[in-house]
C-alpha cells in the first residue's frame, strides 16, 4: 500500500536531498525529488504527489511561499505539505509556515527514525481524510437517490412504468433498483391469486 503514496522531496542541499529520499524510499513510499522551487513546481504539475517534504530555504524561493502557492490551487488542496528547515526553526517561524497552509513542520536535525515516524503519521492522516471524503461522497450520492425517490414521480396509470428525469420510461423495479441498489423477487399477492388463479388452492404451499 505504501508504494501507492507519492512523496516529493525538495531540498537544494544534494546530501540532505539524497538522505531524505532514502528514508522515504526505505519506508516503502514512491519518492520524487527536486532541488529548487522551479523544479518542485514542475514535478508537482507532472506527478501530483500525495505529500511534499519541502525545504523552507531554497535558492530561488521560500518554501513557505511555495507552500502557499500550491495550496491555493485546486490540485494542491489535497496534497499534504510538510515544511523542513535547519535554520527556520523558531516557534514563530514554524507558526508562520503552518498559517500559510503547511500540514506539518519538521525542525532539523532529526534522526532518520523520527523522520520516518513523522512521515508515517502524516500518511495515516492523509489516508484517513481521503477515506472520509470517499464516504461523504457515497453518503451524498445516497441522499441524492433518496431525494429522487421522495419527489413527485410521473407514473403511467396503465402499465405503472416510471418516467425518469431524462424523459425515459422504465419499469418500477428497474427505476428503484437503479436509485437504491435494491433487488426484487417476484411473487403473487393474495388478491391477485384469487383474481387470476381462482381454481388453484395455494393454502398448503
ABEGO torsion letter per residue (X at the ends): XAAABBBBBBBABAAAAAAAAAAAAAAGBBBBBBABAAAAAAAAAAAGBABBBBBABBAABBAAAAAAAAAABAAAAABBBBBBBAABABAAAAAAAAAAGBABBBBOBBBAAAAAAAAAAAAAAAAAAAAAAAAAAAAAAAAAAAAAAABBBBBBAAAGBBBBAAGBBBBAAAAAAAAAGBBBBBBBBAAAAAAABAABBAAAX
